[in-house]
């Protein structure tokens, strides 16, 4: 049986190693290489001709969006499955425009990761439930024509980060409390501020007070 050849692209070595360990246990999938940024990924795709690229979004030198665009343009036989910690339209829609065939959360189980790889390899699309929710919400909003409270568009984790930031916790303290990396916290913070139309921490605190999330 021919195995599905996968290239892992992420700027964190520990993430790449963890994904490799998970996929090495799956019989029909073979990890043929890895890359730490989009520029390196392009070279590895040219060299290794993987069937599927697991693509991170935020990386140095060349981010996941640009790498995805170039891979889909220059190597159409290679499918891109975005591996992301973000589940908001600001990150998802540009990757779809770039040619990504699917999105899977970094918090997904190994079985879901394998399913996503198999789906895009077959030519299908694949989305984690949290990503699919974004599309459902957009459709419902367009269908109803009603104005929706932006707060309702926040994920549970974004609401947690909003409350902790408003209470004065630093990024490092929030990361320790939620058992995630500071980079992940910054990603949630950037996403929630974009969704709420907030520009800085002062506006964030004022919003949290108005919304009753914290008390002055």
N, C-alpha and C positions, 0 to 999 in steps of 0.2 A: 504494500500500500504506500502510495506516495504521500509524504508528509507535507504539511503546509509550512513553508519557509517564512520565518518571522524575524524582522529587525526591530530591536528595542531602541527607542530614542528618548533619552531623558538626561537632564544635566546633573542628576544626583546618582552617584555610583551605587549607593545603598538601594535605591529604587530599582535600578537596572538589575542588580544582583537578585533582589527579591522576586522580581517578575521572572527572571531566568529560572530561579529555583522552582517557582510555581509551574511554569510551562514545561520544564524538564520532566514533570510527572505525567504529562498528557501525551498519550501514544501517537496521536496523529499530527502533532505540532513539533516543529524543530526550530530552535532559535539559532539563526545562522550568523548573528553578529549584533553589535550594539553601537550607539553613537551618543556623544555628550551634547551635541548641538545640531542645528539644522544644516549647517554647512558640511559637517562631517557626515551627516545622514545622506546627503546627496551623493557623496563619494562612495559610501557603502552600498547604496541602492544600485549605483552603476556597476560596482564590483561584484556584488553578491546576488543581484536580481531576486530580492525577496518577493514572496507573494503578498505579504501584508506587512505594513509598517505600523508599529504602535508608536504614536507621536505625542510627545508632550507639547504644551503650548508655550510656556514661558521659559526661554532658554537664551543664553548669550550668543553673540555673533550672528545668528539667524534664528528667528523664532519659529514656532510650529506652523503658523499661518503661511509664511513665505515658503518654508520648506515643503509644506503640503501642496501649495500652488505649483511649485516647480516640479515636484515628483509627479503630480497628476498630469502635468503638461508634457514632460519629457519621458516619463515611464508609465504610460497609461495602463499597462498590465499589472502594475503594483497598486494595491489598494491601501488607503490610509485609514486607520482606525485611531481616533484621537483619544488619548488617555488623559483625563482631565480631573482637576479638583474643582473646576468651576462648572456651574449649571445655570448660567444666565445667558440671555440672548446676546449680550454684548460680546461674549466670547464664542458662542456657538454659531451664530449666523455667518460671521466672516469666514469660519472654517468650512462651512457648507459651501459658500461661494468659491472657496479655494479648491474644492473638490473632495473633501473628506466624505467617506462612505458611512461613518458611524462614530458614535461617542460612547465612551464607557468611563464610569467613575473610578478614580483611584481607590475608592473605598469598596469597590465591588468584590464579590467572592471570586475565587479562581474559576469556578464553574461558569460564571457569567462572562469572565474574560475569555474563556475558551469558546463559548457560544458566539461572542462577538467576532472573534477571529474567524471562525468557521463561516459565519453569515457573510461578512464582507468578502471573504475568499470566494464564496459562491456567486458573488455579484449582488447580494442583497444589502439592505441597510440595517443598521443596528443602533439602538439607543438605550442607555440605562434609563430606568424609570424616572429619575430626577430630571434628566434631559428631555424626555418625552413630555413631561409635565409642562415645560416651557412652551412647547408647540401647542399643547391643548389649551393652555391659558391664553395664548395669543389668538387662537381660533375663536375661543369663546368670547374674548374681548371684542374681536372684530365683528362677530355675529350679533352680539348684544348691542353694540354701539354705546354702551354705558361706560362712564368713567370709573375705573377701578382704583381703590386705594393702593398706592405703590407699596405700602407696607405688606399687603397681602401677597405681593410677588417675591418677598424675601423667603429664603429657605430657613429652616429651623436653626441651622448653624449660623447663618447671617444674623438672625435675631439675637442669638446668644452673644455674638461678637459685638453687635450694636449696643446691647445692654452693658457689656463689660467695658467697652471703650468709653461710653457715657459715664460710667461709674469711676473712671479715672485709671483703669488698669493699663499698663504698658503692653506693647506687642509681645514682649518676652513673657510677661506674667500671664497674658491670655493664652499664649502657646502652651505654657506649663499647665494651666488649669484645664485646657481642652485636650491636652496630650497630642498636640500637632506641632508642626514646625512654624517658626515665625513667618516664613514665606507664605504658608497656607493662611495664616491669620491676615496678613497684608492683602492676600488675594480676596478673602471674604470681605475685608474692610473696603477695598476699592470697589468691589462689586456692589455692595449694599449702598455705598455713597452714590454710585452712579444711578442705581435704581431709584433712590430717593431724591436725587437732584441736589445733593449736599456737596459743598466745596471744601470744607475743612472741619476740624474737630469741634470748633465753637458752634458751627451750625448743627453738627451732629448732636451735641449736648442739648441745644435748644429744642431740636426736634424730639429728642427722647423725653424731655420734660413736657412738651406740649402733648405728646402721645400718651403720657402717663407711664412710660416705661421706667423712669426714675423720678424721684421727688427732689425738688430743689432744697 
